[in-house]
């Protein structure tokens, strides 16, 4: 299974639960998580989506640490079975 399959299912599940999952892109900062997920009221989480069995790259681990140090939850999802518990 490819990463985009996990990502598409995740985005559908977030929408179904009433949230939004914005795709994060940056021209100046590499290694950011794939999605910024927002739920009412003011619940924010960053999510990195991977193909099954794939691991975070070193720069992604660094960004995860930086975001967590600022108090933001950062999740890494690499299986469809992880989507529902995370939401």
N, C-alpha and C positions, 0 to 999 in steps of 0.2 A: 504494500500500500504506500502511496506517495503522500508527501506532506500536504499538498493542496486538498486531498480528500479529507484529512483530519481537520484542516482549517475551515473548509466549507461546512462540514458538519458542526463544528464549534460555533461558527457565526449563526447558523440556523437555530441552534439551541439557545444561544444568547437572545436572539430576536424573539423566539417563542416564549422565553422567560420575561420579556419586557425590557430588555436592556439593549445596548448598542455596543458593537465591537469595531472600533475604528482601526483601520490599517495604519500602522506607524511607518512613516518614511522620513528620512532626514538626509539632507545633502551634506551636512557637516559632522554628523555623529553616527559612526558605524556601530553595530552590535546591539542596537535597541531591540526590545521584544517586538514580535510581529503585531500584536494587537493591544490597544488600550480599551478596556472594557468598563462601561459605566452602567450602573443600576441606580434607580431611585431608592432612597434618598441619599445622594452623594456617596455612593459606594464605588470605589475605583480599584482596579486591579490590572496589572500588566501581564500579558500571556505570551509566552514563546511556544510556538507550535512546531513539532518535529515529526518526521517520518518515524514509524515504530522502530525502537531500538537506537535511534540516533541520539547523540549527546550534545550538550552545549559546547560551542567553540570557546577558547580561552577569552576572547574579547566579550562574548555574550555573558560568560560567567562574571567578568568584571562589571559589566553594565548592570547585571542582576544584583550584585553586591552593592553597587552605588545606589540603586533605587531602593533596595531594602534598608540600607542605612538611613535613607531619608524617610522611612516609615511606610513605603508602599509595598503591598504584597505583589510578588512576582511568581507566577506559576509556569511550569513547563509541562505541556501535554503532548504525549506521543502515541496515545491510543484512544480509540473511540470510547472505550469503557471508562476513561478518565473524565470525559466531558460532563456527564450528568452530576457526579459528585462535586465537581468544581463549581458548578452553577448553583 
